[in-house]
């Protein structure tokens, strides 16, 4: 008879901080680049080279700690974590074990209308390793040290999550918070946010934890959810068969939807930690913490409340716009330039979202400026251009951030406001469409749509649709 099991999950989330240079040297942290070009003696572990701490890394780590309700360790230091792997050039990693920079935090998540806190055990700073590139054609492995020394924070949660949904909600909250801080872009597909899942099972109602496994190589929320479901089923099968779960690190293959063991799970003593002799302790003053606290941004939850109070836009719009700090910034700046909130919201919710979907562009990569969106909205309001022309112009703004006023002028897109010329075109089309006229006079009001459409086509879309409708109706009524 099968037992009722409870899933217990904790996460180790690695986030690459977006400082311009690495944590202990002046090399670039930019993603990509030819292999081994963003390197120096320090980040490639050459004998005699000495690390120098990047102050920006400490500030960003403190800002994440404050945003996740952590206590800041005012006297912290770095340790050496010893292990031997080809992409680890020093044969140790500089990390923090004994005195991590942040401890005892929590973030609130919501799943299916239920809110709960996920506790954060600690956040520590460390350096990233290099990257192994496996060439199956030559059956060899190559190493690229561009990523070696890129600054990381590792956010270690308590085992407070009980489902894949809670895990995804927690990761989304962390990503949103860190993106709002501007500390990282948190792109799972580029490795700037990586999550390792520690998962165990226990009989429902019991307090004692089961044996946990750690699953790595998870580079999307979808992969994380599938890996959790797979590992849960695997452990249930073992326990039901009377076998034991082995504490180990497993690698997830999302293509095969399968995980396989990499190595037995190490404990802290396996890494032979000791204080790094080349780096002095970090003393964090109250003044420094207060200065960082004063520079913290308005986060999404606060924005949602303010938007509800200040702007007359639907809750759905607020949810979408505040999900990205970039969208929220464009929204607020466009309003500050005089555009009506609902009109700005409409452009972001409809045309911007459509073009983002078509081009595959992430919100944080949007190029267009609030000033050009504000100009476009003004051109429509003043009836300088009509709605269909505005959509055409916005596509250019979206792609290249062109000035809509100059573009409209240079391309002759202004609405034709000569009512005499417009009436002449309409009268010609009424004469050419006797059936539409007859249908309209016979009570089919929609029949005038054919004449309206042909008028817009004849005017090359540069007529005001409202004015066209008015004149067509007026001229048809004269024929009664």
C-alpha positions as CSV (number, residue, x, y, z in Angstrom):
1,X,0.0,0.0,0.0
2,X,1.5,3.3,-1.1
3,X,2.2,6.0,1.5
4,X,1.3,9.7,1.3
5,X,4.5,11.6,0.8
6,X,5.3,15.3,1.2
7,X,7.8,17.0,-1.1
8,X,10.4,19.2,0.7
9,X,12.4,21.6,-1.5
10,X,15.1,24.1,-0.9
11,X,17.0,26.1,-3.6
12,X,20.5,27.3,-4.1
13,X,20.2,30.2,-6.6
14,X,23.3,31.6,-8.3
15,X,22.9,35.1,-9.7
16,X,25.6,36.8,-11.8
17,X,25.9,40.4,-10.7
18,X,26.1,42.9,-13.6
19,X,29.2,44.8,-12.5
20,X,31.4,45.9,-15.5
21,X,34.4,44.1,-14.1
22,X,35.0,40.8,-12.3
23,X,34.9,40.3,-8.6
24,X,38.7,40.2,-8.0
25,X,40.2,41.7,-11.2
26,X,39.6,44.3,-13.9
27,X,38.5,42.0,-16.7
28,X,35.2,42.5,-18.5
29,X,32.1,40.6,-17.4
30,X,30.4,41.0,-20.7
31,X,28.5,37.9,-21.9
32,X,30.0,36.3,-25.1
33,X,33.3,37.4,-26.6
34,X,35.9,35.1,-28.2
35,X,37.0,32.3,-25.8
36,X,39.6,33.4,-23.2
37,X,39.7,37.1,-24.2
38,X,38.2,38.5,-21.0
39,X,41.0,37.0,-18.9
40,X,44.1,38.0,-16.9
41,X,46.6,36.2,-14.5
42,X,44.2,36.7,-11.6
43,X,41.0,35.1,-13.1
44,X,43.0,32.3,-14.8
45,X,44.7,31.4,-11.5
46,X,48.3,32.1,-12.4
47,X,50.9,31.6,-9.6
48,X,51.7,34.8,-7.7
49,X,48.6,36.8,-8.8
50,X,46.6,38.5,-6.1
51,X,42.9,39.3,-5.9
52,X,41.5,42.8,-5.2
53,X,37.8,43.0,-4.2
54,X,35.4,44.9,-6.4
55,X,33.4,47.3,-4.1
56,X,30.5,47.3,-6.5
57,X,29.9,43.5,-5.9
58,X,29.6,44.2,-2.1
59,X,27.1,47.0,-2.7
60,X,24.9,44.9,-5.0
61,X,25.0,42.0,-2.6
62,X,23.9,44.3,0.3
63,X,21.1,45.7,-1.8
64,X,19.8,42.2,-2.6
65,X,20.0,41.3,1.1
66,X,18.1,44.4,2.1
67,X,15.4,43.7,-0.5
68,X,15.0,40.2,0.8
69,X,14.7,41.2,4.4
70,X,18.1,39.8,5.4
71,X,20.4,40.8,8.3
72,X,23.7,42.3,6.9
73,X,26.9,40.8,8.4
74,X,28.9,43.9,9.3
75,X,32.1,42.0,9.6
76,X,32.4,39.4,6.9
77,X,35.2,37.7,5.0
78,X,36.1,35.3,2.2
79,X,37.0,31.6,2.4
80,X,38.6,29.2,0.0
81,X,36.5,26.2,-1.1
82,X,38.9,23.6,-2.4
83,X,38.0,21.3,-5.3
84,X,39.6,20.1,-8.4
85,X,37.9,20.6,-11.8
86,X,39.2,21.7,-15.2
87,X,37.2,24.9,-15.3
88,X,38.4,25.9,-11.8
89,X,41.9,27.3,-12.6
90,X,43.1,27.9,-9.0
91,X,41.9,24.5,-7.8
92,X,39.9,26.5,-5.3
93,X,37.0,28.9,-5.4
94,X,36.9,32.1,-3.3
95,X,33.5,32.0,-1.5
96,X,32.0,32.7,1.9
97,X,31.2,29.9,4.4
98,X,31.7,31.1,7.9
99,X,30.6,34.7,7.6
100,X,28.3,35.2,4.6
101,X,27.3,38.8,3.8
102,X,23.5,38.3,4.4
103,X,21.6,36.0,6.6
104,X,18.1,35.1,7.9
105,X,15.9,36.8,5.2
106,X,12.5,35.9,3.7
107,X,10.4,36.6,0.7
108,X,6.7,36.4,0.3
109,X,5.2,34.3,-2.5
110,X,1.6,33.6,-3.6
111,X,0.4,30.4,-5.2
112,X,-3.3,29.9,-6.1
113,X,-4.3,32.8,-3.8
114,X,-2.4,31.4,-0.8
115,X,0.5,33.5,0.5
116,X,3.5,32.2,2.5
117,X,7.1,33.2,3.3
118,X,10.1,31.3,2.0
119,X,13.0,31.9,4.4
120,X,16.5,32.7,3.1
121,X,19.2,31.0,5.1
122,X,22.0,33.1,3.7
123,X,23.3,35.0,0.7
124,X,27.0,34.8,0.0
125,X,29.4,36.3,-2.5
126,X,31.7,34.2,-4.6
127,X,33.5,33.9,-8.0
128,X,32.1,32.0,-10.9
129,X,34.1,29.2,-12.5
130,X,35.0,29.0,-16.2
131,X,33.1,27.0,-18.8
132,X,33.8,23.6,-20.3
133,X,32.9,23.2,-24.0
134,X,32.6,19.6,-25.0
135,X,33.4,18.9,-28.7
136,X,31.8,15.6,-29.7
137,X,33.3,15.8,-33.2
138,X,36.9,15.6,-31.8
139,X,35.9,13.8,-28.6
140,X,37.6,16.5,-26.6
141,X,36.8,19.2,-24.0
142,X,37.9,22.8,-24.2
143,X,37.9,25.4,-21.5
144,X,36.8,29.0,-21.7
145,X,37.9,31.2,-18.8
146,X,35.9,34.3,-19.8
147,X,33.3,33.5,-17.1
148,X,35.9,32.7,-14.5
149,X,35.8,35.4,-11.8
150,X,32.5,36.8,-12.8
151,X,30.8,37.9,-9.5
152,X,28.1,35.7,-8.1
153,X,25.8,35.8,-5.2
154,X,24.4,32.5,-4.0
155,X,20.9,32.7,-2.4
156,X,20.4,29.7,-0.2
157,X,16.8,29.1,0.9
158,X,15.5,27.1,3.8
159,X,13.6,23.9,2.8
160,X,10.3,25.7,2.8
161,X,8.8,24.9,-0.6
162,X,6.4,22.0,-1.1
163,X,5.7,22.0,-4.9
164,X,7.0,23.0,-8.3
165,X,4.5,25.9,-8.3
166,X,6.0,27.3,-5.1
167,X,9.5,26.9,-6.4
168,X,8.6,28.9,-9.6
169,X,6.8,31.6,-7.6
170,X,9.9,32.0,-5.4
171,X,12.2,32.2,-8.4
172,X,9.9,34.7,-10.1
173,X,9.9,36.8,-7.0
174,X,13.7,36.7,-6.7
175,X,14.1,37.5,-10.4
176,X,11.7,40.4,-10.2
177,X,13.3,41.9,-7.1
178,X,16.9,41.6,-8.5
179,X,15.9,43.1,-11.9
180,X,14.2,46.0,-10.2
181,X,17.4,46.6,-8.2
182,X,19.4,46.6,-11.5
183,X,21.8,44.1,-9.9
184,X,21.4,41.4,-12.7
185,X,19.4,40.7,-15.8
186,X,18.6,37.2,-14.3
187,X,18.5,35.4,-17.7
188,X,18.3,31.7,-17.1
189,X,19.1,31.0,-20.8
190,X,22.4,32.9,-20.6
191,X,23.3,31.5,-17.2
192,X,23.1,34.8,-15.3
193,X,20.5,33.1,-13.0
194,X,20.9,29.4,-12.2
195,X,19.0,27.3,-9.7
196,X,20.0,24.0,-8.0
197,X,17.1,22.1,-6.5
198,X,17.6,20.2,-3.3
199,X,14.6,17.8,-2.9
200,X,13.6,15.1,-0.5
201,X,10.5,13.2,0.5
202,X,9.0,12.4,3.9
203,X,5.8,10.8,5.0
204,X,3.0,13.4,5.4
205,X,2.7,14.5,9.0
206,X,6.2,13.7,10.0
207,X,8.9,16.2,11.0
208,X,12.1,14.4,10.0
209,X,13.6,15.2,6.6
210,X,14.3,12.4,4.1
211,X,17.6,12.0,2.2
212,X,17.9,14.8,-0.3
213,X,19.4,15.0,-3.8
214,X,20.6,18.1,-5.6
215,X,19.6,18.5,-9.3
216,X,21.7,20.8,-11.5
217,X,21.8,22.1,-15.1
218,X,18.4,23.8,-14.9
219,X,18.2,26.7,-17.3
220,X,14.5,27.5,-17.6
221,X,11.4,27.6,-15.3
222,X,10.0,24.8,-17.4
223,X,13.0,22.6,-17.0
224,X,12.9,23.3,-13.2
225,X,9.3,22.2,-12.9
226,X,9.9,19.1,-15.0
227,X,13.0,18.1,-13.0
228,X,11.1,18.5,-9.8
229,X,8.2,16.2,-11.0
230,X,10.7,13.7,-12.4
231,X,12.8,13.6,-9.2
232,X,9.7,13.3,-7.0
233,X,8.5,10.3,-9.0
234,X,11.9,8.7,-9.0
235,X,12.2,9.0,-5.2
236,X,8.7,7.7,-4.6
237,X,9.5,4.6,-6.8
238,X,12.6,3.9,-4.7
239,X,10.9,4.3,-1.4
240,X,7.9,2.2,-2.5
241,X,10.3,-0.6,-3.6
242,X,11.9,-0.6,-0.2
243,X,15.1,1.0,-1.4
244,X,17.0,4.0,0.0
245,X,17.5,7.4,-1.7
246,X,21.2,8.1,-2.1
247,X,22.4,11.6,-1.3
248,X,24.0,12.7,-4.5
249,X,24.2,15.5,-7.2
250,X,22.2,14.7,-10.3
251,X,22.3,16.4,-13.7
252,X,19.1,17.1,-15.6
253,X,18.8,16.4,-19.3
254,X,15.8,18.4,-20.4
255,X,15.7,16.9,-23.9
256,X,15.4,13.4,-22.6
257,X,13.4,14.5,-19.5
258,X,15.8,12.4,-17.4
259,X,18.3,13.0,-14.6
260,X,21.4,11.0,-14.0
261,X,23.9,10.9,-11.1
262,X,27.0,13.1,-11.4
263,X,28.7,12.6,-8.1
264,X,28.0,11.8,-4.4
265,X,26.8,15.0,-2.6
266,X,29.6,16.7,-0.8
267,X,29.4,18.3,2.7
268,X,31.3,21.4,3.8
269,X,34.1,19.3,5.3
270,X,34.8,17.7,1.8
271,X,35.8,21.2,0.5
272,X,38.3,21.8,3.3
273,X,37.3,25.5,3.7
274,X,39.7,27.9,5.3
275,X,39.9,31.7,5.4
276,X,41.4,33.2,2.3
277,X,44.8,34.6,3.2
278,X,44.9,37.0,0.3
279,X,41.8,39.0,1.2
280,X,41.2,41.2,4.2
281,X,37.9,41.1,6.1
282,X,35.1,43.5,4.9
283,X,33.9,46.0,7.5
284,X,30.4,47.3,6.6
285,X,29.4,50.4,8.5
286,X,25.8,51.4,9.5
287,X,26.3,54.5,7.3
288,X,27.2,52.4,4.3
289,X,24.1,50.2,4.8
290,X,21.9,53.3,5.2
291,X,23.3,54.9,2.1
292,X,22.5,51.7,0.0
293,X,19.0,51.5,1.7
294,X,18.3,55.1,0.6
295,X,19.1,54.2,-3.0
296,X,16.7,51.2,-3.1
297,X,14.1,51.5,-5.9
298,X,10.3,51.4,-5.6
299,X,9.6,47.7,-6.0
300,X,6.7,46.1,-7.9
301,X,4.4,45.6,-4.9
302,X,4.7,49.3,-4.0
303,X,4.3,50.3,-7.7
304,X,1.1,48.3,-8.0
305,X,-0.5,50.1,-5.0
306,X,0.6,53.5,-6.3
307,X,-0.6,52.9,-9.9
308,X,-4.0,51.8,-8.6
309,X,-4.2,55.1,-6.6
310,X,-2.7,57.5,-9.2
311,X,-3.7,56.1,-12.6
312,X,-7.1,55.1,-13.9
313,X,-6.0,51.9,-15.6
314,X,-7.2,48.3,-15.1
315,X,-5.6,45.8,-12.7
316,X,-4.6,43.6,-15.6
317,X,-2.6,46.5,-17.2
318,X,-0.9,47.2,-13.9
319,X,0.1,43.5,-13.5
320,X,1.7,43.4,-17.0
321,X,3.4,46.8,-16.9
322,X,4.9,46.4,-13.4
323,X,6.2,42.8,-14.2
324,X,9.1,44.6,-16.0
325,X,11.0,47.5,-14.5
326,X,11.8,48.6,-18.1
327,X,8.1,48.8,-19.1
328,X,7.2,50.5,-15.8
329,X,10.0,53.1,-16.4
330,X,8.7,53.8,-20.0
331,X,5.1,54.0,-18.7
332,X,5.9,56.6,-16.0
333,X,8.3,58.7,-18.1
334,X,5.8,58.9,-21.0
335,X,3.1,60.1,-18.5
336,X,5.6,62.7,-17.1
337,X,5.9,64.1,-20.6
338,X,2.1,64.8,-20.7
339,X,0.5,61.7,-22.1
340,X,-2.6,60.3,-20.6
341,X,-2.0,57.1,-18.5
342,X,-4.6,55.0,-20.2
343,X,-3.3,55.9,-23.7
344,X,0.2,55.0,-22.7
345,X,-1.0,51.8,-21.2
346,X,-2.9,50.9,-24.4
347,X,0.3,51.4,-26.5
348,X,2.3,49.2,-24.1
349,X,-0.4,46.5,-23.7
350,X,-1.3,46.1,-27.4
351,X,1.2,47.2,-29.9
352,X,4.4,46.8,-27.7
353,X,3.3,43.4,-26.6
354,X,2.5,42.3,-30.1
355,X,5.9,43.4,-31.5
356,X,7.7,41.9,-28.5
357,X,6.0,38.5,-29.3
358,X,6.7,38.8,-33.0
359,X,10.4,39.7,-32.6
360,X,11.1,37.6,-29.5
361,X,12.5,40.7,-27.7
362,X,12.5,40.7,-23.9
363,X,11.0,43.7,-22.1
364,X,14.4,44.6,-20.7
365,X,15.9,44.9,-24.2
366,X,13.3,47.5,-25.5
367,X,15.1,50.3,-27.4
368,X,12.4,52.9,-27.8
369,X,12.3,56.0,-25.7
370,X,9.4,57.5,-23.7
371,X,9.8,60.8,-25.5
372,X,9.1,59.3,-28.9
373,X,6.1,57.4,-27.6
374,X,4.8,60.6,-26.0
375,X,5.3,62.4,-29.4
376,X,3.3,59.7,-31.2
377,X,0.4,59.8,-28.8
378,X,0.3,63.6,-29.2
379,X,0.3,63.3,-33.0
380,X,-2.8,61.0,-32.8
381,X,-4.5,63.3,-30.2
382,X,-4.0,66.3,-32.4
383,X,-5.3,64.3,-35.4
384,X,-2.0,65.0,-37.3
385,X,-2.1,61.3,-38.1
386,X,-4.8,58.6,-37.7
387,X,-4.7,55.3,-35.8
388,X,-3.6,53.1,-38.7
389,X,-0.7,55.4,-39.6
390,X,0.2,55.6,-35.9
391,X,0.6,51.8,-35.8
392,X,2.9,51.9,-38.9
393,X,5.0,54.7,-37.3
394,X,5.2,52.9,-33.9
395,X,6.7,49.8,-35.7
396,X,9.6,52.1,-36.7
397,X,9.8,53.6,-33.2
398,X,9.9,50.1,-31.7
399,X,12.7,48.9,-34.1
400,X,14.9,52.0,-34.3
401,X,13.5,54.7,-31.9
402,X,12.9,57.1,-34.7
403,X,11.5,60.6,-34.1
404,X,7.8,60.2,-35.1
405,X,7.4,63.9,-35.9
406,X,10.3,63.9,-38.4
407,X,9.2,60.5,-39.9
408,X,5.6,61.6,-40.4
409,X,6.8,64.9,-42.1
410,X,9.4,63.2,-44.3
411,X,7.1,60.5,-45.5
412,X,4.0,62.6,-46.1
413,X,1.9,60.7,-43.6
414,X,-0.1,63.6,-42.1
415,X,-3.9,63.3,-42.1
416,X,-5.6,65.1,-45.0
417,X,-7.8,67.7,-43.4
418,X,-9.1,69.3,-46.6
419,X,-12.8,68.4,-46.2
420,X,-13.6,69.7,-49.7
421,X,-11.1,67.3,-51.3
422,X,-12.3,64.5,-49.1
423,X,-16.0,65.2,-50.0
424,X,-15.1,65.1,-53.8
425,X,-13.5,61.7,-53.4
426,X,-16.5,60.4,-51.4
427,X,-19.0,61.7,-54.0
428,X,-17.1,60.0,-56.8
429,X,-17.1,56.7,-54.9
430,X,-20.8,57.0,-54.1
431,X,-21.5,57.3,-57.8
432,X,-19.3,54.2,-58.5
433,X,-21.1,52.1,-55.9
434,X,-24.9,52.2,-56.7
435,X,-25.5,48.8,-55.0
436,X,-23.9,49.9,-51.7
437,X,-26.0,53.1,-51.9
438,X,-29.2,51.2,-52.6
439,X,-28.5,48.8,-49.7
440,X,-27.8,51.6,-47.3
441,X,-31.0,53.5,-48.3
442,X,-32.9,50.2,-48.0
443,X,-31.9,50.0,-44.3
444,X,-28.6,48.2,-44.3
445,X,-26.4,50.8,-42.5
446,X,-23.3,48.5,-42.7
447,X,-23.3,49.0,-46.5
448,X,-21.7,52.4,-46.1
449,X,-18.6,50.5,-44.8
450,X,-17.6,49.6,-48.4
451,X,-17.5,53.3,-49.4
452,X,-15.6,54.2,-46.2
453,X,-13.0,51.5,-46.9
454,X,-12.6,52.6,-50.5
455,X,-12.2,56.2,-49.4
456,X,-9.5,55.3,-46.9
457,X,-7.7,53.3,-49.7
458,X,-8.0,56.2,-52.1
459,X,-6.6,58.6,-49.5
460,X,-3.7,56.1,-48.8
461,X,-4.8,55.8,-45.2
462,X,-4.1,59.5,-44.5
463,X,-7.7,60.5,-43.9
464,X,-9.3,60.8,-40.4
465,X,-11.7,57.7,-40.2
466,X,-14.1,59.6,-38.0
467,X,-14.3,62.5,-40.6
468,X,-14.7,60.0,-43.5
469,X,-17.6,58.2,-41.7
470,X,-19.3,61.6,-41.0
471,X,-19.1,62.8,-44.6
472,X,-20.1,59.4,-46.1
473,X,-23.2,59.3,-43.9
474,X,-24.0,62.9,-44.5
475,X,-23.8,62.5,-48.3
476,X,-25.8,59.2,-48.3
477,X,-28.6,60.8,-46.2
478,X,-28.9,63.6,-48.8
479,X,-30.0,60.9,-51.3
480,X,-33.1,59.9,-49.4
